Amino acid sequence: MAQSNSSSRVGVHYKVGSKIGEGSFGIIFEGINLLNNQQVAIKFEPRKCEAPQLRDEYRSYRILNDVPGVPKAYFFGQEGVHNILVIDLLGPSLEDLFDWCGRRFSVKTVVQVAKQMIQRVQGIHEHNMIYRDVKPDNFLIGKPDTPEANQVYVTKSHIPYREKKALSGTARYMSINTHLGREQSRRDDLESLGHVFMYFLRGSLPWQGLKAPTNKQKYERIGMKKQSTPVNELCQGFPIQFAQYLTYVRNLRFDEEPDYDYLVGLMDKALQSIDATEDGHFDWMDLNGGRGWDAALNKKANLHGYGNPHPPQQRRKANNTNVTNISKRPSGQDKLAAGLPNNSSQQRLTKSQSLNHPNYNSITDEHSRKAYRQTNQHGHNHPVAGDGHSETSSFEERRKNQSWLRRNCCCF
């Protein structure tokens, strides 16, 4: 594998520095562009690996070169026995920040992050691409001490931060349609985002921790639990806009263009509902006595989402403690304002009650009214009248969807 030393260079003017990450597919190093002293990330993968991906990753980044929040790719080449990719050096992933914040984000932080994540996925979709691997590990913030320090970036997960997490990590957030074996489209990326938002708010999702003899059976159990968990139960205790978001995206047709502005607007309304403002302050900025996530850590070891403040065993123990004792931790002001989820059952509203509910009269746009009615009239989220999941899974339907994908989309 690649070695790091003072004389190592790739692509003529990129100097290889210290290793900052390693996964089952390769290694990532910190590096320097010798022409302008810009810090970069340099990825190595064996040319003869079973499924080389760096070339495709480079092409994806080049296609998305003008999309805000997508890292810039500067070089791809082959040297010796390796494929090499040079891209922007970024900060930690949202999953890392979530861990360091005690595995719970405030409503304010989730809303501010959610708006950026929706816009990143929209940028990918507008270039006729589908992401298909939405999870917190793939969204990173910018490098510390830069104007982009709290900008959210979307990346490829070629070199995973945590190995042996492929099934649980991906299955945790994927859409119900994906579990059902249906072709993925823009709606599925957005549904996965909704699951990530609730993961951040709740600290965990109802389908986490399910046991099964095989991975296939576990995958099926996760899908069944998602289908049987009502949206209003999943989002209970948080601003209603999160339930409206999930209801809207789950009702999109396969090839329907999402109304991204509407979804971003829902997040704005969620922020208003807790009397907060979008001021660019995030929970991780309060860590270490208000000095930020990186104050007490080795910055080099925590760039590009590959940093680990604890040894693996200590980290797992800390994570387990946070999950099991999360209700004992004091909540932040935003959480108190929004209300934490509780175990009491939420009564379903009849159509008459829903239309006369005080919240309903304050909803003025058509999307929100429809989502509000569906969220409160149905104790389940599949399939209901107009629900995207009620469409046929016949051979003809699958062929039609595949044809649409070939004409309109490729994968990031």
GUMI-689056 format. One line per field, with one value per residue (C-alpha): residue number from 1; residue in one letter; z, x, y. Coordinates in nm, 3 decimals, always signed. Each point is the difference from the previous one (the first is absolute). Layout:
i	NUM;...
aa	a;...
pz	Z;...
px	X;...
py	Y;...
This chain:
i	1;2;3;4;5;6;7;8;9;10;11;12;13;14;15;16;17;18;19;20;21;22;23;24;25;26;27;28;29;30;31;32;33;34;35;36;37;38;39;40;41;42;43;44;45;46;47;48;49;50;51;52;53;54;55;56;57;58;59;60;61;62;63;64;65;66;67;68;69;70;71;72;73;74;75;76;77;78;79;80;81;82;83;84;85;86;87;88;89;90;91;92;93;94;95;96;97;98;99;100;101;102;103;104;105;106;107;108;109;110;111;112;113;114;115;116;117;118;119;120;121;122;123;124;125;126;127;128;129;130;131;132;133;134;135;136;137;138;139;140;141;142;143;144;145;146;147;148;149;150;151;152;153;154;155;156;157;158;159;160;161;162;163;164;165;166;167;168;169;170;171;172;173;174;175;176;177;178;179;180;181;182;183;184;185;186;187;188;189;190;191;192;193;194;195;196;197;198;199;200;201;202;203;204;205;206;207;208;209;210;211;212;213;214;215;216;217;218;219;220;221;222;223;224;225;226;227;228;229;230;231;232;233;234;235;236;237;238;239;240;241;242;243;244;245;246;247;248;249;250;251;252;253;254;255;256;257;258;259;260;261;262;263;264;265;266;267;268;269;270;271;272;273;274;275;276;277;278;279;280;281;282;283;284;285;286;287;288;289;290;291;292;293;294;295;296;297;298;299;300;301;302;303;304;305;306;307;308;309;310;311;312;313;314;315;316;317;318;319;320;321;322;323;324;325;326;327;328;329;330;331;332;333;334;335;336;337;338;339;340;341;342;343;344;345;346;347;348;349;350;351;352;353;354;355;356;357;358;359;360;361;362;363;364;365;366;367;368;369;370;371;372;373;374;375;376;377;378;379;380;381;382;383;384;385;386;387;388;389;390;391;392;393;394;395;396;397;398;399;400;401;402;403;404;405;406;407;408;409;410;411;412
aa	m;a;q;s;n;s;s;s;r;v;g;v;h;y;k;v;g;s;k;i;g;e;g;s;f;g;i;i;f;e;g;i;n;l;l;n;n;q;q;v;a;i;k;f;e;p;r;k;c;e;a;p;q;l;r;d;e;y;r;s;y;r;i;l;n;d;v;p;g;v;p;k;a;y;f;f;g;q;e;g;v;h;n;i;l;v;i;d;l;l;g;p;s;l;e;d;l;f;d;w;c;g;r;r;f;s;v;k;t;v;v;q;v;a;k;q;m;i;q;r;v;q;g;i;h;e;h;n;m;i;y;r;d;v;k;p;d;n;f;l;i;g;k;p;d;t;p;e;a;n;q;v;y;v;t;k;s;h;i;p;y;r;e;k;k;a;l;s;g;t;a;r;y;m;s;i;n;t;h;l;g;r;e;q;s;r;r;d;d;l;e;s;l;g;h;v;f;m;y;f;l;r;g;s;l;p;w;q;g;l;k;a;p;t;n;k;q;k;y;e;r;i;g;m;k;k;q;s;t;p;v;n;e;l;c;q;g;f;p;i;q;f;a;q;y;l;t;y;v;r;n;l;r;f;d;e;e;p;d;y;d;y;l;v;g;l;m;d;k;a;l;q;s;i;d;a;t;e;d;g;h;f;d;w;m;d;l;n;g;g;r;g;w;d;a;a;l;n;k;k;a;n;l;h;g;y;g;n;p;h;p;p;q;q;r;r;k;a;n;n;t;n;v;t;n;i;s;k;r;p;s;g;q;d;k;l;a;a;g;l;p;n;n;s;s;q;q;r;l;t;k;s;q;s;l;n;h;p;n;y;n;s;i;t;d;e;h;s;r;k;a;y;r;q;t;n;q;h;g;h;n;h;p;v;a;g;d;g;h;s;e;t;s;s;f;e;e;r;r;k;n;q;s;w;l;r;r;n;c;c;c;f
pz	+0.000;-0.036;+0.225;+0.157;+0.005;-0.058;-0.362;-0.109;-0.280;-0.233;-0.309;-0.022;+0.263;+0.279;+0.304;+0.208;+0.375;+0.293;-0.021;+0.121;-0.090;-0.108;-0.119;-0.177;-0.343;+0.063;+0.196;+0.017;+0.077;+0.074;-0.269;-0.124;-0.341;-0.039;-0.243;+0.246;+0.338;-0.003;+0.223;-0.187;+0.061;-0.203;-0.044;-0.099;-0.114;-0.149;-0.379;+0.017;+0.274;-0.054;-0.063;-0.075;+0.056;-0.001;-0.375;+0.024;+0.310;-0.189;-0.291;+0.238;+0.169;-0.337;-0.115;+0.324;-0.009;+0.015;+0.276;+0.337;+0.277;-0.224;+0.045;-0.291;-0.170;-0.114;-0.132;-0.091;-0.122;+0.029;+0.158;+0.074;+0.123;+0.110;-0.130;+0.158;+0.050;+0.138;+0.137;+0.254;+0.359;+0.219;+0.365;+0.192;-0.108;+0.150;+0.156;+0.182;+0.119;+0.109;+0.212;+0.156;+0.083;+0.204;-0.286;-0.002;-0.198;+0.088;-0.228;-0.099;-0.109;-0.187;-0.190;-0.104;-0.106;-0.172;-0.224;-0.124;-0.050;-0.204;-0.218;-0.051;-0.114;-0.221;-0.168;-0.074;-0.137;-0.225;-0.168;-0.079;+0.272;+0.293;+0.319;+0.137;+0.312;+0.234;+0.351;+0.253;-0.074;-0.356;+0.100;+0.130;+0.121;-0.123;+0.132;+0.335;+0.012;-0.350;-0.121;-0.101;+0.346;+0.047;-0.361;-0.065;-0.283;-0.166;-0.085;-0.135;+0.259;-0.191;+0.311;+0.290;+0.340;+0.177;-0.152;+0.041;-0.005;-0.356;+0.067;+0.324;-0.104;-0.345;+0.088;+0.294;-0.220;-0.332;-0.130;+0.031;-0.379;+0.006;+0.255;-0.231;-0.285;-0.210;-0.218;+0.184;-0.113;+0.143;+0.253;+0.162;+0.065;+0.166;+0.211;+0.120;+0.100;+0.205;+0.187;+0.070;+0.139;+0.242;+0.098;+0.097;+0.194;+0.180;+0.054;-0.167;-0.230;+0.092;-0.238;+0.148;+0.201;-0.166;+0.012;-0.261;-0.084;-0.337;-0.154;-0.252;+0.276;+0.194;-0.310;-0.041;+0.366;-0.026;-0.306;+0.170;+0.307;-0.217;-0.176;+0.326;+0.182;-0.050;-0.107;+0.282;+0.252;-0.146;+0.015;+0.327;+0.230;-0.275;-0.229;-0.229;-0.305;+0.031;-0.033;-0.293;-0.165;+0.020;-0.105;-0.305;-0.126;+0.058;-0.214;-0.297;-0.316;-0.139;-0.263;+0.167;+0.047;+0.370;+0.113;+0.172;+0.089;+0.185;+0.198;+0.092;+0.095;+0.239;+0.183;+0.026;+0.155;+0.242;+0.117;+0.043;+0.204;+0.272;-0.015;-0.125;-0.276;-0.258;+0.131;-0.106;+0.355;+0.029;+0.302;-0.065;+0.042;+0.371;+0.063;+0.216;+0.195;-0.310;-0.184;-0.258;-0.103;-0.093;+0.305;+0.200;-0.290;-0.243;-0.303;-0.247;+0.145;-0.038;-0.349;-0.282;+0.233;+0.089;+0.345;+0.307;+0.339;+0.181;-0.065;-0.168;+0.318;+0.207;-0.273;-0.020;+0.377;+0.001;-0.281;+0.179;+0.318;-0.186;-0.161;+0.311;+0.230;-0.244;+0.191;+0.311;-0.172;+0.037;-0.319;-0.175;-0.028;-0.353;+0.105;+0.286;-0.231;-0.252;+0.251;+0.021;-0.135;+0.262;+0.027;+0.023;-0.296;-0.230;-0.084;-0.367;-0.122;-0.204;-0.322;+0.173;+0.296;-0.231;-0.206;+0.314;+0.191;+0.097;-0.180;-0.326;-0.042;+0.016;-0.292;-0.316;-0.280;-0.181;+0.065;+0.375;+0.027;-0.192;+0.208;+0.323;-0.092;-0.101;+0.306;+0.241;-0.180;-0.049;+0.279;-0.257;-0.279;-0.269;-0.213;+0.014;-0.276;-0.209;+0.180;-0.222;+0.159;-0.131;-0.361;-0.172;+0.010;-0.321;-0.262;-0.228;+0.278;+0.085;-0.367;-0.033;+0.302;-0.121;-0.339;+0.168;+0.201;-0.308;-0.181;+0.287;+0.274;+0.096;+0.348;+0.204
px	+0.000;+0.104;+0.271;+0.018;+0.334;+0.135;+0.093;-0.327;-0.171;-0.288;-0.118;+0.320;-0.088;-0.194;+0.205;-0.128;-0.017;-0.127;-0.264;-0.342;-0.223;-0.009;-0.272;-0.059;+0.062;+0.303;+0.171;-0.042;+0.280;+0.019;+0.194;+0.119;-0.025;+0.356;-0.110;-0.226;+0.046;-0.365;-0.076;-0.156;-0.106;+0.178;-0.173;+0.182;-0.156;+0.173;-0.036;-0.078;-0.263;-0.324;-0.215;+0.206;-0.202;+0.228;-0.031;-0.381;+0.022;+0.221;-0.246;-0.291;+0.181;+0.087;-0.362;-0.107;+0.285;-0.232;-0.228;+0.045;+0.095;+0.168;+0.378;+0.221;+0.199;+0.344;+0.177;-0.053;+0.277;+0.178;+0.341;+0.168;-0.259;-0.251;-0.284;+0.026;-0.263;+0.067;-0.298;-0.080;+0.097;-0.309;-0.096;-0.177;-0.321;-0.339;+0.014;+0.321;-0.148;-0.315;+0.215;+0.193;-0.325;-0.130;-0.199;-0.274;-0.027;-0.231;-0.290;+0.182;+0.312;-0.199;-0.199;+0.312;+0.174;-0.314;-0.033;+0.355;-0.041;-0.318;+0.178;+0.301;-0.220;-0.197;+0.325;+0.081;-0.349;+0.018;+0.301;-0.209;+0.161;-0.141;+0.202;-0.132;+0.219;-0.133;+0.142;+0.164;+0.346;-0.017;-0.073;+0.300;+0.056;+0.279;+0.352;+0.029;+0.117;-0.134;-0.312;-0.142;+0.049;-0.373;-0.102;-0.133;+0.164;-0.125;+0.265;+0.047;+0.053;+0.273;+0.215;-0.240;+0.087;-0.151;+0.043;-0.258;-0.278;-0.121;-0.330;-0.107;+0.112;-0.160;-0.313;-0.063;-0.074;-0.114;-0.351;-0.287;-0.006;+0.362;-0.086;-0.278;+0.248;-0.127;+0.217;+0.132;-0.060;+0.013;-0.274;+0.206;+0.297;-0.235;-0.171;+0.340;+0.078;-0.320;+0.113;+0.334;-0.176;-0.202;+0.312;+0.165;-0.306;-0.087;+0.347;-0.101;-0.266;-0.263;+0.151;+0.350;+0.122;-0.222;+0.142;-0.027;+0.191;+0.121;+0.071;-0.278;-0.253;+0.126;-0.039;-0.358;-0.083;+0.129;-0.219;-0.308;+0.055;+0.028;-0.325;-0.185;+0.124;-0.250;+0.155;-0.173;+0.143;+0.351;-0.012;-0.192;+0.122;+0.167;-0.127;-0.274;+0.200;+0.220;-0.307;-0.119;+0.339;-0.008;-0.363;+0.067;+0.307;-0.158;-0.296;+0.211;-0.036;+0.304;+0.088;-0.163;+0.222;+0.013;-0.082;+0.332;-0.096;-0.304;+0.217;+0.249;-0.294;-0.124;+0.330;-0.035;-0.345;+0.136;+0.256;-0.271;-0.209;+0.267;+0.061;+0.355;+0.193;+0.244;+0.319;+0.255;+0.058;+0.014;+0.013;+0.359;+0.112;-0.092;+0.232;+0.312;-0.138;-0.115;+0.332;-0.140;+0.038;+0.366;+0.130;+0.115;+0.074;+0.283;-0.140;+0.200;-0.141;-0.356;-0.006;-0.206;-0.224;+0.259;+0.098;-0.064;+0.030;-0.017;+0.132;-0.267;-0.094;-0.022;-0.204;-0.249;-0.038;-0.059;-0.255;-0.190;-0.009;-0.133;-0.279;-0.117;+0.018;-0.105;-0.320;+0.206;+0.204;-0.117;-0.158;+0.101;-0.228;-0.104;-0.096;-0.211;-0.169;-0.086;-0.081;+0.183;-0.156;-0.184;-0.157;-0.361;-0.216;-0.113;-0.370;-0.088;-0.208;-0.312;-0.033;-0.230;+0.236;+0.298;-0.160;-0.108;+0.324;+0.144;+0.327;-0.183;-0.135;+0.352;+0.111;-0.051;+0.175;-0.149;+0.289;-0.010;-0.377;+0.013;+0.291;-0.171;-0.322;+0.185;+0.226;-0.292;-0.261;+0.213;+0.155;+0.219;+0.216;-0.064;-0.196;-0.263;-0.191;+0.250;+0.295;+0.302;+0.040;-0.337;+0.119;+0.019;+0.319;-0.085;+0.260;-0.134;+0.025;+0.355;+0.098;-0.156;+0.192;+0.328;-0.053;-0.060;+0.320;+0.207;-0.132;+0.028;+0.240;+0.325;+0.134;+0.236
py	+0.000;+0.359;+0.129;+0.344;+0.177;+0.346;-0.074;-0.168;+0.188;-0.079;+0.181;+0.209;+0.261;-0.175;-0.096;-0.292;+0.060;-0.204;-0.271;+0.114;-0.293;-0.361;-0.233;-0.327;+0.162;+0.218;+0.274;+0.376;+0.245;+0.367;+0.181;+0.338;+0.162;+0.128;+0.272;+0.184;-0.177;-0.111;-0.299;-0.292;-0.358;-0.269;-0.336;-0.318;-0.328;-0.307;-0.008;-0.371;+0.024;-0.190;+0.307;+0.313;+0.315;+0.304;+0.060;+0.008;+0.217;+0.246;+0.012;+0.063;+0.288;+0.152;-0.016;+0.169;+0.251;+0.303;-0.134;+0.175;-0.240;-0.259;-0.042;+0.103;-0.276;+0.114;-0.307;-0.363;-0.224;-0.332;-0.024;-0.330;-0.249;+0.264;+0.213;+0.345;+0.272;+0.349;+0.193;+0.273;-0.071;+0.033;-0.025;-0.277;-0.171;+0.075;-0.348;+0.094;+0.329;-0.182;-0.234;+0.286;+0.184;-0.295;-0.156;+0.262;+0.323;+0.288;+0.090;+0.318;-0.187;-0.266;+0.264;+0.191;-0.321;-0.133;+0.306;-0.044;-0.376;+0.049;+0.256;-0.229;-0.286;+0.239;+0.104;-0.364;-0.062;+0.306;-0.160;-0.308;-0.208;-0.197;-0.027;-0.334;-0.009;+0.268;-0.036;+0.235;-0.144;+0.139;+0.360;+0.192;+0.353;+0.224;+0.023;+0.184;+0.361;+0.070;+0.187;-0.342;-0.152;-0.063;-0.049;-0.350;-0.196;-0.317;-0.258;-0.348;-0.273;-0.183;-0.043;-0.057;+0.143;-0.300;-0.342;-0.279;+0.258;-0.034;-0.176;+0.165;+0.346;-0.005;-0.197;+0.231;+0.301;-0.145;+0.056;-0.245;-0.037;-0.114;-0.269;-0.113;-0.044;+0.290;+0.220;+0.303;+0.356;+0.351;-0.070;-0.276;+0.229;+0.247;-0.266;-0.119;+0.357;+0.006;-0.311;+0.167;+0.309;-0.212;-0.196;+0.329;+0.119;-0.322;-0.142;-0.325;-0.145;-0.262;-0.256;+0.015;-0.297;-0.259;-0.353;-0.275;-0.321;+0.133;+0.338;-0.054;-0.064;+0.300;+0.216;-0.127;+0.065;+0.356;+0.057;-0.145;+0.218;+0.311;-0.083;-0.065;+0.313;+0.286;+0.329;+0.188;-0.247;+0.024;+0.381;+0.033;+0.275;+0.203;+0.279;-0.131;+0.107;-0.310;-0.223;+0.212;-0.043;-0.380;-0.020;+0.217;-0.189;-0.342;+0.105;+0.108;-0.206;-0.178;+0.262;+0.301;+0.304;+0.091;+0.352;+0.070;+0.357;-0.133;-0.242;+0.271;+0.221;-0.269;+0.021;+0.378;-0.047;-0.259;+0.256;+0.262;-0.243;-0.010;+0.378;-0.046;+0.173;-0.133;+0.159;-0.262;-0.124;-0.381;-0.229;-0.107;+0.362;-0.028;-0.295;+0.040;+0.293;+0.185;-0.032;-0.241;-0.363;+0.032;+0.189;-0.303;-0.232;-0.050;+0.184;-0.204;-0.321;+0.121;+0.144;-0.146;-0.199;-0.259;+0.125;-0.214;+0.171;-0.336;-0.350;-0.219;-0.191;+0.316;+0.170;-0.288;+0.001;+0.375;-0.030;-0.276;+0.206;+0.300;-0.200;-0.180;+0.301;+0.268;+0.079;+0.081;+0.268;+0.360;+0.130;+0.321;+0.300;-0.088;-0.353;+0.132;+0.248;-0.269;-0.274;-0.330;-0.318;-0.203;-0.343;+0.115;-0.100;+0.279;-0.007;+0.000;+0.288;-0.051;+0.197;+0.247;+0.039;+0.039;+0.276;+0.183;-0.045;+0.343;-0.077;-0.070;+0.352;+0.140;-0.217;+0.199;-0.189;-0.297;-0.240;+0.061;-0.041;-0.328;-0.129;+0.106;-0.182;-0.317;+0.002;+0.024;-0.208;-0.310;-0.198;-0.173;+0.133;-0.262;-0.034;+0.276;+0.170;+0.190;-0.159;-0.062;-0.346;-0.120;-0.003;-0.335;-0.205;-0.180;-0.083;+0.274;+0.258;-0.099;+0.012;+0.344;+0.126;-0.147;+0.162;+0.338;-0.038;-0.086;+0.306;+0.243;-0.103;-0.160;-0.071;+0.214
